[in-house]
Amino acid sequence: MNIVNKRYLALVVAAALGLSACGSDGKDGQDGEDGAPGLPSPPPTVGVSEVTSIEVIDHVIADGVISFEFQALNENGIAIDGLKKAETKFAAKTEKGIVLSRAGAGTNGGYGTFDATLDSNPEGASLTLNDAGNYSFVMPMENLSAGDEGIVWLRVGGAKDSGIARSLPLVVSKPENIHTTTTQTCQSCHVNYAEGTRRHASYTAINVDGETDLVAGCLVCHNNVSRADENGGYATNTLQKIGHINHQKFERDFEATNCYTCHAEPVINTSVTGNGCTDCHSAGTVDLANFAADADFDVREMHAIKSSIVERQVTRNNHRTETSNLYWDADVTWPDTSVGAVCTDLSLYEVVDETETQLNIGELYADHTLTYAGAYIHGYDSENNTITGRAIGRGSEQYVEREDGTRSICFPELLEFEGSDGTDFKSGNFIASTRVTFGLGEQDSDAAGYTGVSLTGYSEVVSTDYFEIDVATTAPSFAVESGYTRRHAVTSDSCTTCHNSENNYHKNGSYQAGGLDCVACHNNGQNRSAGQSAPGFGPMVHSMHWGVGSVDDNGDSNSATKLNADNCVACHADGIDLYAVPNQYILARAFHEGKRGLMASPITANCFACHSNEQALNHMKQHGGEIDAVADPLWYKTKTGESCATCHDTGKTFGVEKYHVFER
């Protein structure tokens, strides 16, 4: 097989023909005799490099040998002279998949390194400088035959004391359809594996176009056949074992059987006792003998059905809810009063094709199709689009089942806020949030959640004269002010990329829409201590993934920490605008102590969730940040003194993007 990259070859041919305009001294070539062309000056070269790149001109697979012609360039694109080291691997395509035999065993593929600084090299191996950074590299491989297909891998540079940097591994060529995962699916979580701290990060490969080819680069060594098997591959851990086994506990609420997370292409396996299946299904765990597979069978679909992923998707896609605005219902009575109640209505609809049917929530709750259908009423600050806390007593609600199937969730009173001067503040803006949960399985004690689907809705923002009247004699009124909005700086699939099972932390939670449903409870107005971070949605997420809250009782960090802690693009795909963060306190518990009655400035609270040492906190405090200020009852109308955006907003000299990854 002879593969030529003509784009690269043209550069070398041009140089050989003397098509360069000038020599290194800026003059034309020397004059020859009259009528004869001048001799071209050689192009410039360098003997050292901080970055080495390879441009492959040609590679040939022959019986017992593989050879390359390539050009080595430094970080400025200048040809490198004096290259002393080159290494190559050929992982063969076999009936069992990609296999690279270990030296001295097996019959598949081969590998070898030539290093001129060493006393001995493989017999017949050579690295020859042709001209101006153009090299020929020959490596004997006894198991190689002309016409073999496989992954061709090349790397140069890095010889001891040579001053020439080792290049990135280069996947020179590979057969089509040899792997069903992609760089994009891997790096949706790992973001940029080469810049991370995971094993073999420096072995992250690129292709001849300079694009990352993560999967093929890993597959060269972590073959489809284990080293432990007869005629096995290079590494003991196969690539499918790394994916199937090592990722089973990748993240809380990550469904290992959701093959679509990693496998962007169809997974066809006609041998259920072969690669992939036996990683998880060992003898006795599944009736492999009665499992019928064929060339048209995509195992992704089978696993999605088996793990109820399809059922959950259908449930979510075929249902929607409506949340009514607040209203006063004088007919709702309580044991000690008949004054009435503030209510919101929750309606549930099934949508199939173009037909919409309203369902009866009470009946579905009675037969356990639904495990939850409830609501909360929140104070709302329209200036900063902020939930200011729950305006209801915990556990004070009652449910009223309506004839049309709607459930009304009613509360005996709204709570008022006391201002910092001791006077009552008559909060006039409120919203309702509702949630309905389908229970699609038994409670999962390990996940402390349910294998269900939750749908969350918000009402419009209303104002009311509730606090200005005697509700015993006059019914309060509620006027619509605006639709509910909330600044949300993450993308809709930020959470579900990893948390795809919906076996979530709370039976009523949801990872959809970037966790927007979580804000009903984890908002700026409720000082929970999730992830030991205390306030708000942002600090909680930062802490539970990368901060102090990411460490469990055994001292183990969760998998997000083991990725790159600065890979903010995994959630913030559109970047960060610190000036868009409202200059408004959020309620807080003292970090790591849980004390109530405190408030924090928002950017500081988010940053401190990860940057929690004393020096970092002092820096934030010096610029107006706070994490443990005494809470003003009207905290959401109190302006902070933090000036973080002045130096750290995107584009500034010390912008957050300089120290965190916001691009893929």
C-alpha positions as CSV (number, residue, x, y, z in Angstrom):
1,M,0.0,0.0,0.0
2,N,1.4,3.3,-1.0
3,I,-0.2,6.5,0.3
4,V,1.0,9.9,-0.9
5,N,-0.1,13.2,0.5
6,K,0.4,15.4,-2.5
7,R,-0.3,18.6,-0.6
8,Y,2.8,18.1,1.4
9,L,4.8,16.6,-1.5
10,A,4.3,19.7,-3.5
11,L,6.2,21.8,-0.9
12,V,9.2,19.5,-1.1
13,V,9.2,19.3,-4.9
14,A,9.1,23.1,-5.1
15,A,12.1,23.4,-2.8
16,A,14.0,20.8,-4.8
17,L,13.3,22.7,-8.0
18,G,14.6,25.9,-6.5
19,L,11.3,27.8,-6.7
20,S,12.2,29.8,-3.6
21,A,12.7,33.4,-4.5
22,C,15.7,34.3,-2.3
23,G,18.4,32.8,-0.3
24,S,18.9,33.2,3.4
25,D,21.0,36.3,2.8
26,G,18.2,38.0,0.9
27,K,20.1,37.7,-2.5
28,D,19.3,35.6,-5.5
29,G,21.4,32.5,-6.2
30,Q,25.0,32.8,-7.4
31,D,25.5,33.5,-11.1
32,G,26.7,30.7,-13.2
33,E,28.3,30.8,-16.6
34,D,26.5,32.8,-19.2
35,G,23.4,31.0,-20.4
36,A,23.3,28.7,-17.4
37,P,20.9,29.1,-14.4
38,G,22.2,30.1,-11.0
39,L,22.4,27.6,-8.1
40,P,19.6,28.1,-5.6
41,S,20.5,28.9,-2.0
42,P,19.4,26.2,0.5
43,P,16.3,27.1,2.6
44,P,16.9,28.0,6.2
45,T,16.9,25.3,8.9
46,V,17.2,25.1,12.7
47,G,18.8,22.5,14.9
48,V,16.5,22.9,17.9
49,S,12.8,23.2,18.6
50,E,10.3,23.9,21.4
51,V,7.5,22.3,19.3
52,T,8.1,19.8,16.6
53,S,5.5,19.0,13.9
54,I,5.5,16.4,11.2
55,E,4.3,16.7,7.6
56,V,4.1,13.3,6.0
57,I,5.0,13.1,2.3
58,D,4.6,9.4,1.8
59,H,4.5,6.1,3.7
60,V,4.8,2.6,2.3
61,I,3.9,-0.8,3.9
62,A,5.9,-3.6,2.4
63,D,6.8,-7.2,3.4
64,G,8.7,-6.9,6.7
65,V,9.2,-3.2,6.7
66,I,7.4,0.2,6.9
67,S,9.0,3.4,5.6
68,F,8.2,7.1,5.7
69,E,9.2,10.2,4.0
70,F,8.4,13.3,6.1
71,Q,9.4,16.8,6.9
72,A,10.1,18.0,10.5
73,L,9.3,21.6,11.3
74,N,9.7,23.7,14.4
75,E,7.2,25.9,16.1
76,N,7.7,28.7,13.4
77,G,7.4,26.3,10.5
78,I,11.1,26.2,9.8
79,A,12.7,22.9,8.7
80,I,14.6,21.0,11.5
81,D,18.1,19.7,10.7
82,G,19.7,17.1,13.0
83,L,16.7,15.0,14.0
84,K,18.0,12.0,15.8
85,K,14.9,10.0,16.9
86,A,11.8,8.6,15.2
87,E,9.3,6.0,16.4
88,T,6.4,4.2,14.7
89,K,3.7,1.7,15.4
90,F,1.5,-0.3,13.1
91,A,-1.6,-1.8,14.8
92,A,-3.1,-4.3,12.4
93,K,-6.8,-4.7,11.5
94,T,-7.8,-8.3,12.1
95,E,-11.0,-10.3,12.4
96,K,-11.0,-9.5,16.1
97,G,-10.4,-5.8,15.6
98,I,-7.2,-3.8,16.0
99,V,-4.3,-5.7,17.4
100,L,-0.7,-4.7,18.0
101,S,1.4,-7.7,19.3
102,R,4.0,-7.2,21.9
103,A,7.6,-7.6,20.8
104,G,8.5,-11.2,20.5
105,A,5.0,-12.6,20.6
106,G,2.0,-12.7,18.3
107,T,1.8,-12.1,14.6
108,N,0.0,-8.7,14.3
109,G,1.6,-5.4,13.3
110,G,4.7,-4.1,14.9
111,Y,6.5,-1.1,16.4
112,G,10.0,0.2,16.8
113,T,12.2,3.2,17.6
114,F,15.4,4.5,16.0
115,D,17.5,6.8,18.2
116,A,20.9,7.9,16.9
117,T,22.0,8.7,20.4
118,L,21.9,5.1,21.4
119,D,24.5,2.4,20.9
120,S,22.2,0.0,19.2
121,N,19.0,0.1,17.2
122,P,16.8,-2.5,15.4
123,E,18.7,-4.1,12.6
124,G,17.8,-2.5,9.3
125,A,16.3,0.6,11.0
126,S,17.5,4.0,9.8
127,L,16.7,7.7,9.9
128,T,18.2,9.7,7.1
129,L,18.3,13.4,6.4
130,N,17.6,13.9,2.7
131,D,17.7,17.7,2.6
132,A,16.4,20.7,4.5
133,G,14.3,18.9,7.1
134,N,13.2,16.2,4.8
135,Y,13.8,12.7,6.2
136,S,13.5,9.1,5.3
137,F,12.6,6.7,8.2
138,V,12.7,2.9,7.8
139,M,11.6,0.4,10.5
140,P,11.7,-3.3,10.0
141,M,8.5,-5.2,11.2
142,E,8.7,-8.9,10.6
143,N,5.0,-9.4,11.0
144,L,4.1,-6.9,8.3
145,S,3.0,-7.8,4.8
146,A,2.3,-5.5,1.8
147,G,-1.4,-4.8,1.7
148,D,-2.0,-5.0,5.5
149,E,-4.5,-2.5,6.9
150,G,-4.2,-0.9,10.3
151,I,-3.5,2.2,12.2
152,V,-0.2,3.8,11.2
153,W,1.4,5.9,14.0
154,L,4.4,8.1,13.8
155,R,6.3,10.3,16.3
156,V,9.7,12.0,16.0
157,G,12.1,14.1,18.2
158,G,12.8,13.9,21.9
159,A,16.3,12.3,21.7
160,K,18.3,12.9,24.8
161,D,20.2,16.3,24.8
162,S,19.2,16.9,21.2
163,G,17.3,20.1,21.9
164,I,14.6,18.9,19.5
165,A,11.2,18.5,21.2
166,R,9.2,15.3,20.9
167,S,6.3,15.8,18.5
168,L,2.7,14.9,19.1
169,P,1.8,11.3,18.0
170,L,0.5,11.4,14.5
171,V,-2.1,9.0,13.1
172,V,-0.8,8.8,9.5
173,S,-3.6,6.6,8.3
174,K,-6.3,4.2,9.6
175,P,-9.0,2.0,8.0
176,E,-12.5,3.3,7.9
177,N,-15.1,2.3,10.5
178,I,-12.6,0.8,13.0
179,H,-14.0,2.6,16.0
180,T,-17.5,3.7,16.9
181,T,-16.6,6.4,19.4
182,T,-15.3,9.9,18.4
183,T,-12.9,12.5,19.7
184,Q,-16.0,14.8,20.1
185,T,-17.9,12.4,22.3
186,C,-14.8,11.8,24.5
187,Q,-14.0,15.4,24.8
188,S,-17.5,16.5,25.6
189,C,-16.3,15.6,29.1
190,H,-12.5,15.4,28.9
191,V,-12.6,18.6,26.8
192,N,-8.9,18.6,25.9
193,Y,-7.3,15.4,26.9
194,A,-3.8,16.4,25.9
195,E,-3.9,19.3,28.4
196,G,-5.3,17.2,31.2
197,T,-3.7,15.2,34.0
198,R,-5.2,11.8,33.1
199,R,-2.9,8.9,32.1
200,H,-1.0,9.1,28.9
201,A,-2.2,12.7,28.2
202,S,1.0,13.3,26.2
203,Y,0.0,10.4,23.9
204,T,-3.0,12.3,22.6
205,A,-2.7,11.9,18.8
206,I,-3.5,14.2,15.9
207,N,-4.2,13.3,12.2
208,V,-2.4,14.6,9.2
209,D,-4.7,17.7,9.1
210,G,-3.7,18.6,12.6
211,E,-7.0,17.6,14.2
212,T,-7.1,15.6,17.4
213,D,-7.7,11.9,16.8
214,L,-8.0,10.8,20.4
215,V,-9.7,7.4,19.8
216,A,-7.4,6.1,17.1
217,G,-4.4,7.3,19.1
218,C,-5.5,5.3,22.2
219,L,-6.5,2.3,20.1
220,V,-3.0,1.9,18.8
221,C,-1.9,0.5,22.2
222,H,-5.2,-0.2,23.9
223,N,-6.3,-2.6,21.2
224,N,-9.6,-4.6,20.8
225,V,-7.8,-7.7,22.1
226,S,-6.2,-7.8,25.5
227,R,-2.5,-8.6,26.0
228,A,-3.7,-11.4,28.3
229,D,-5.4,-13.2,25.4
230,E,-3.9,-15.7,23.0
231,N,-2.3,-13.7,20.2
232,G,-3.3,-10.7,22.2
233,G,-2.6,-7.0,21.8
234,Y,-0.2,-4.5,23.2
235,A,-2.0,-3.5,26.5
236,T,-3.9,-5.5,29.0
237,N,-6.8,-3.0,29.2
238,T,-8.6,-3.0,25.9
239,L,-10.1,0.3,24.8
240,Q,-13.6,-1.1,25.1
241,K,-12.9,-2.2,28.7
242,I,-11.7,1.3,29.5
243,G,-15.0,2.6,28.1
244,H,-17.3,-0.1,29.4
245,I,-15.8,-0.8,32.8
246,N,-13.8,2.1,33.9
247,H,-16.6,4.6,33.1
248,Q,-19.4,2.8,34.9
249,K,-18.9,5.0,37.9
250,F,-17.8,7.9,35.9
251,E,-20.3,10.4,37.4
252,R,-23.3,10.4,39.7
253,D,-26.4,9.5,37.6
254,F,-24.3,8.5,34.6
255,E,-26.0,5.6,32.9
256,A,-23.3,3.2,31.7
257,T,-25.8,1.5,29.4
258,N,-26.6,4.6,27.5
259,C,-24.3,3.7,24.7
260,Y,-25.3,6.9,22.8
261,T,-23.2,8.9,25.2
262,C,-20.0,7.6,23.7
263,H,-20.9,5.8,20.6
264,A,-21.8,8.3,17.9
265,E,-21.8,5.6,15.3
266,P,-23.8,2.4,15.2
267,V,-22.3,-0.4,17.3
268,I,-22.6,-3.7,15.4
269,N,-21.5,-6.9,17.1
270,T,-22.4,-10.2,15.5
271,S,-20.4,-12.2,18.1
272,V,-21.8,-11.8,21.6
273,T,-18.8,-13.7,23.0
274,G,-16.4,-11.4,21.4
275,N,-15.1,-7.9,21.9
276,G,-17.2,-5.6,24.0
277,C,-20.0,-7.9,25.2
278,T,-17.9,-10.0,27.6
279,D,-16.5,-6.9,29.3
280,C,-19.7,-6.6,31.2
281,H,-21.6,-9.9,30.4
282,S,-19.4,-12.6,31.8
283,A,-20.5,-16.2,31.8
284,G,-23.8,-16.6,33.7
285,T,-24.8,-13.0,33.7
286,V,-26.8,-13.1,30.5
287,D,-28.1,-15.8,28.2
288,L,-25.6,-15.2,25.5
289,A,-26.5,-18.5,23.7
290,N,-30.0,-17.3,23.0
291,F,-28.9,-13.8,22.0
292,A,-29.4,-13.3,18.3
293,A,-27.2,-10.7,16.6
294,D,-26.7,-9.9,13.0
295,A,-25.1,-7.3,10.8
296,D,-28.1,-5.0,11.0
297,F,-28.4,-5.1,14.8
298,D,-27.3,-1.9,16.6
299,V,-26.6,-2.8,20.2
300,R,-27.1,0.8,21.3
301,E,-30.8,0.4,20.9
302,M,-31.0,-2.8,22.9
303,H,-29.1,-1.2,25.9
304,A,-31.2,2.0,25.7
305,I,-34.4,-0.1,26.0
306,K,-32.9,-2.4,28.7
307,S,-32.0,0.6,30.9
308,S,-35.4,2.4,30.4
309,I,-33.6,5.3,28.7
310,V,-36.0,5.0,25.8
311,E,-39.0,4.9,28.2
312,R,-37.8,8.0,30.0
313,Q,-37.2,9.9,26.7
314,V,-40.7,9.0,25.5
315,T,-42.2,10.0,28.8
316,R,-40.5,13.4,28.7
317,N,-41.1,14.1,25.1
318,N,-44.8,13.1,25.3
319,H,-45.8,15.2,28.3
320,R,-45.9,18.8,29.3
321,T,-47.2,20.8,32.2
322,E,-48.8,24.2,32.8
323,T,-48.5,26.3,35.9
324,S,-51.2,28.8,36.5
325,N,-50.7,32.2,38.0
326,L,-51.4,32.7,41.7
327,Y,-55.1,33.3,42.6
328,W,-57.2,33.5,45.7
329,D,-59.7,30.6,46.4
330,A,-62.1,31.5,49.2
331,D,-63.6,27.9,49.2
332,V,-60.4,26.2,50.4
333,T,-60.8,25.7,54.1
334,W,-58.4,24.8,56.9
335,P,-58.9,23.1,60.3
336,D,-58.8,26.4,62.2
337,T,-60.1,28.9,59.6
338,S,-62.2,29.2,56.6
339,V,-60.6,32.3,55.2
340,G,-59.4,30.8,52.0
341,A,-56.1,30.2,50.4
342,V,-53.5,31.3,47.8
343,C,-53.4,28.6,45.1
344,T,-51.7,27.7,41.8
345,D,-52.9,25.0,39.5
346,L,-50.8,22.2,38.0
347,S,-52.1,20.7,34.7
348,L,-50.5,17.7,33.0
349,Y,-50.9,16.9,29.3
350,E,-50.0,14.0,27.2
351,V,-49.0,14.9,23.7
352,V,-48.8,12.2,21.0
353,D,-48.2,13.3,17.5
354,E,-50.6,16.3,17.2
355,T,-53.1,15.1,19.7
356,E,-53.1,16.6,23.2
357,T,-55.0,15.1,26.1
358,Q,-55.3,16.5,29.6
359,L,-54.5,13.8,32.2
360,N,-56.0,13.4,35.7
361,I,-53.2,14.1,38.2
362,G,-55.2,12.7,41.2
363,E,-55.8,9.4,39.5
364,L,-52.2,9.0,38.3
365,Y,-51.0,9.8,41.8
366,A,-53.4,7.3,43.3
367,D,-52.1,4.4,41.0
368,H,-48.5,5.4,41.6
369,T,-47.8,6.5,38.0
370,L,-46.9,9.8,39.6
371,T,-44.7,9.9,42.7
372,Y,-44.9,13.7,43.2
373,A,-47.1,16.6,42.0
374,G,-46.6,19.7,44.0
375,A,-45.7,23.4,44.0
376,Y,-44.0,26.2,45.9
377,I,-44.6,30.0,46.0
378,H,-41.6,32.2,45.8
379,G,-40.9,35.9,46.4
380,Y,-39.4,37.4,43.2
381,D,-37.2,40.4,42.6
382,S,-38.0,41.7,39.1
383,E,-35.0,44.1,39.1
384,N,-32.5,41.3,39.0
385,N,-34.8,38.4,38.1
386,T,-34.0,36.7,41.4
387,I,-36.0,34.3,43.5
388,T,-35.9,35.8,47.0
389,G,-37.1,32.8,49.0
390,R,-40.2,30.8,49.7
391,A,-43.1,32.9,50.7
392,I,-44.9,29.9,52.3
393,G,-44.5,27.8,55.4
394,R,-42.9,24.4,54.9
395,G,-45.5,21.6,54.8
396,S,-48.4,24.0,55.0
397,E,-50.0,23.1,51.6
398,Q,-53.0,21.1,50.8
399,Y,-54.0,19.5,47.4
400,V,-57.3,20.0,45.8
401,E,-58.1,17.6,42.9
402,R,-60.3,19.3,40.3
403,E,-62.8,17.6,38.0
404,D,-60.8,18.3,34.9
405,G,-57.8,16.5,36.3
406,T,-55.9,19.6,37.4
407,R,-54.4,19.6,40.9
408,S,-54.5,22.8,42.9
409,I,-51.8,23.4,45.4
410,C,-53.0,25.8,48.0
411,F,-51.4,27.6,51.0
412,P,-53.1,29.3,53.9
413,E,-51.0,32.5,53.7
414,L,-48.1,34.3,52.1
415,L,-45.1,35.2,54.3
416,E,-43.9,38.8,54.5
417,F,-40.4,40.1,54.8
418,E,-39.1,42.3,57.5
419,G,-36.9,45.2,56.4
420,S,-33.6,46.2,58.0
421,D,-35.2,49.1,59.8
422,G,-37.6,46.8,61.6
423,T,-40.7,47.7,59.4
424,D,-42.6,45.2,57.4
425,F,-41.7,45.0,53.7
426,K,-44.8,44.3,51.6
427,S,-43.3,42.2,48.9
428,G,-45.5,42.6,45.9
429,N,-43.9,40.2,43.4
430,F,-44.4,36.4,43.4
431,I,-44.1,33.3,41.2
432,A,-45.1,29.7,41.6
433,S,-43.0,26.7,40.6
434,T,-44.5,23.3,40.1
435,R,-43.1,19.8,39.6
436,V,-44.6,16.5,38.5
437,T,-42.6,13.2,38.7
438,F,-43.3,10.0,36.9
439,G,-42.0,7.0,38.9
440,L,-40.7,4.6,36.2
441,G,-39.1,2.2,38.7
442,E,-38.4,1.2,42.2
443,Q,-36.5,3.5,44.5
444,D,-32.8,3.2,43.9
445,S,-31.2,3.1,47.4
446,D,-27.7,3.4,46.0
447,A,-28.5,6.6,44.1
448,A,-30.9,7.9,46.8
449,G,-33.2,8.9,44.0
450,Y,-35.8,7.5,41.6
451,T,-35.6,6.2,38.1
452,G,-38.2,8.6,37.0
453,V,-38.8,11.7,35.0
454,S,-39.6,15.1,36.4
455,L,-41.1,18.1,34.7
456,T,-40.8,21.6,36.3
457,G,-42.8,24.7,35.4
458,Y,-42.9,28.3,36.5
459,S,-45.8,30.7,36.5
460,E,-45.7,34.3,35.4
461,V,-44.7,37.0,37.8
462,V,-47.6,38.6,39.6
463,S,-48.0,41.5,42.0
464,T,-50.6,41.5,44.7
465,D,-52.3,43.6,47.3
466,Y,-52.4,40.6,49.7
467,F,-50.6,42.4,52.5
468,E,-52.6,45.6,52.2
469,I,-56.0,44.1,53.0
470,D,-57.9,42.0,55.5
471,V,-58.1,38.7,53.8
472,A,-60.9,37.6,56.2
473,T,-63.2,40.1,54.6
474,T,-61.7,41.0,51.2
475,A,-60.3,38.6,48.6
476,P,-56.7,39.6,47.5
477,S,-56.1,40.2,43.8
478,F,-53.1,39.1,41.7
479,A,-52.1,41.0,38.6
480,V,-49.6,39.7,36.0
481,E,-46.5,41.8,35.8
482,S,-44.2,39.8,33.4
483,G,-43.1,36.3,32.4
484,Y,-40.6,34.5,34.7
485,T,-37.0,34.8,33.6
486,R,-33.8,33.9,35.3
487,R,-30.2,34.5,34.1
488,H,-28.7,31.1,33.3
489,A,-25.1,31.0,32.0
490,V,-24.9,27.4,31.0
491,T,-26.1,25.5,27.9
492,S,-29.2,23.3,27.8
493,D,-27.2,20.1,27.6
494,S,-24.5,21.0,30.2
495,C,-25.8,18.6,32.8
496,T,-27.2,15.8,30.6
497,T,-23.9,15.2,28.8
498,C,-22.8,13.4,32.0
499,H,-25.9,13.0,34.1
500,N,-28.0,11.1,31.6
501,S,-29.9,8.6,33.7
502,E,-32.2,10.8,35.7
503,N,-31.5,8.7,38.8
504,N,-30.9,12.1,40.3
505,Y,-30.1,13.4,43.7
506,H,-33.7,14.2,44.5
507,K,-36.8,12.3,43.4
508,N,-38.2,15.6,42.1
509,G,-35.1,16.9,40.5
510,S,-34.1,17.1,36.8
511,Y,-30.9,17.7,34.9
512,Q,-32.8,19.1,31.8
513,A,-32.2,22.6,30.4
514,G,-28.8,23.0,32.2
515,G,-30.4,22.3,35.6
516,L,-32.8,25.2,35.3
517,D,-35.4,23.1,37.2
518,C,-33.0,22.9,40.2
519,V,-33.3,26.7,40.7
520,A,-36.7,26.3,42.2
521,C,-34.9,25.1,45.3
522,H,-31.3,26.0,44.8
523,N,-31.6,29.7,44.3
524,N,-30.1,32.9,45.7
525,G,-32.9,33.2,48.3
526,Q,-32.5,29.8,50.1
527,N,-29.3,29.2,52.0
528,R,-28.9,25.5,51.6
529,S,-25.5,24.0,52.1
530,A,-25.4,21.6,49.2
531,G,-21.8,20.6,48.3
532,Q,-20.8,22.5,51.5
533,S,-20.9,25.6,49.4
534,A,-24.0,27.2,50.8
535,P,-25.6,29.7,48.5
536,G,-27.2,29.6,45.1
537,F,-27.1,27.3,42.1
538,G,-23.7,28.4,40.8
539,P,-21.6,27.9,43.9
540,M,-23.3,24.6,44.6
541,V,-22.4,23.2,41.1
542,H,-18.9,24.5,41.3
543,S,-18.3,23.0,44.7
544,M,-19.9,19.7,44.1
545,H,-17.9,19.2,40.9
546,W,-14.5,20.8,41.6
547,G,-14.5,22.3,45.1
548,V,-14.7,21.1,48.6
549,G,-18.0,19.5,48.1
550,S,-16.6,17.2,45.4
551,V,-14.9,15.0,48.0
552,D,-17.0,12.2,49.5
553,D,-16.8,10.7,53.0
554,N,-14.0,8.5,51.9
555,G,-11.9,11.4,50.7
556,D,-12.3,10.5,47.1
557,S,-12.9,13.2,44.5
558,N,-15.7,12.7,42.1
559,S,-14.9,12.2,38.4
560,A,-15.4,15.8,37.4
561,T,-12.4,16.7,39.6
562,K,-10.4,14.0,37.9
563,L,-11.0,15.7,34.5
564,N,-9.6,19.2,34.1
565,A,-11.0,21.4,36.9
566,D,-10.5,24.4,34.6
567,N,-12.6,23.0,31.8
568,C,-15.4,25.5,32.2
569,V,-16.4,25.1,28.6
570,A,-18.0,21.8,29.6
571,C,-20.9,23.8,31.0
572,H,-20.2,27.4,29.9
573,A,-20.0,26.8,26.1
574,D,-20.9,30.4,25.4
575,G,-18.3,31.9,27.8
576,I,-18.8,34.0,30.9
577,D,-19.7,37.7,31.2
578,L,-19.0,38.8,34.8
579,Y,-20.6,42.2,34.2
580,A,-23.9,40.3,33.6
581,V,-23.9,38.9,37.2
582,P,-26.3,41.1,39.2
583,N,-24.7,43.2,41.8
584,Q,-26.8,41.6,44.5
585,Y,-26.0,39.5,47.5
586,I,-27.1,35.9,47.8
587,L,-28.1,34.2,51.1
588,A,-25.3,32.0,52.5
589,R,-24.3,29.7,55.3
590,A,-20.8,30.2,56.5
591,F,-18.7,28.0,54.3
592,H,-17.8,24.6,55.9
593,E,-19.7,25.7,59.1
594,G,-23.3,25.9,58.0
595,K,-24.2,29.0,60.0
596,R,-27.4,30.8,59.0
597,G,-28.2,34.4,58.8
598,L,-25.4,35.3,56.4
599,M,-25.0,36.5,52.9
600,A,-22.3,36.5,50.2
601,S,-21.4,38.5,47.2
602,P,-22.2,36.4,44.1
603,I,-18.9,36.3,42.1
604,T,-16.9,35.6,45.3
605,A,-19.3,32.9,46.3
606,N,-18.8,31.1,42.9
607,C,-15.1,31.5,42.8
608,F,-14.5,30.6,46.4
609,A,-16.3,27.3,45.9
610,C,-13.1,26.1,44.1
611,H,-10.5,28.7,45.1
612,S,-11.0,28.1,48.8
613,N,-7.6,28.8,50.3
614,E,-6.9,31.7,52.6
615,Q,-4.8,33.6,50.1
616,A,-7.5,33.5,47.5
617,L,-10.2,34.6,49.9
618,N,-8.1,37.5,51.1
619,H,-7.7,38.6,47.5
620,M,-11.4,38.5,47.0
621,K,-12.1,40.4,50.2
622,Q,-9.5,43.1,49.3
623,H,-11.7,43.8,46.2
624,G,-15.0,43.9,48.0
625,G,-16.0,40.2,48.0
626,E,-17.7,38.7,51.0
627,I,-18.8,35.2,51.9
628,D,-20.0,35.7,55.5
629,A,-21.6,39.1,55.8
630,V,-24.5,39.5,58.2
631,A,-27.6,39.1,56.2
632,D,-29.8,42.1,55.6
633,P,-33.5,41.0,55.4
634,L,-33.6,42.9,52.1
635,W,-30.4,41.3,50.9
636,Y,-31.6,41.3,47.3
637,K,-31.9,45.0,47.3
638,T,-28.5,45.6,48.8
639,K,-25.6,46.3,46.5
640,T,-22.2,44.5,47.0
641,G,-18.8,46.1,46.9
642,E,-17.0,43.4,44.9
643,S,-15.2,44.6,41.8
644,C,-14.1,41.3,40.3
645,A,-15.2,42.0,36.8
646,T,-12.9,45.0,36.5
647,C,-9.9,42.8,36.1
648,H,-11.3,39.3,35.6
649,D,-14.1,39.7,33.0
650,T,-13.5,38.0,29.7
651,G,-11.0,39.9,27.6
652,K,-9.4,41.8,30.5
653,T,-5.7,41.4,31.2
654,F,-6.5,38.9,34.0
655,G,-9.7,37.6,32.4
656,V,-11.1,34.3,33.6
657,E,-10.5,32.8,30.1
658,K,-6.7,33.2,30.6
659,Y,-6.8,30.6,33.4
660,H,-9.8,28.5,32.5
661,V,-10.7,26.7,29.3
662,F,-13.7,28.3,27.6
663,E,-13.0,27.0,24.1
664,R,-12.9,23.4,22.7
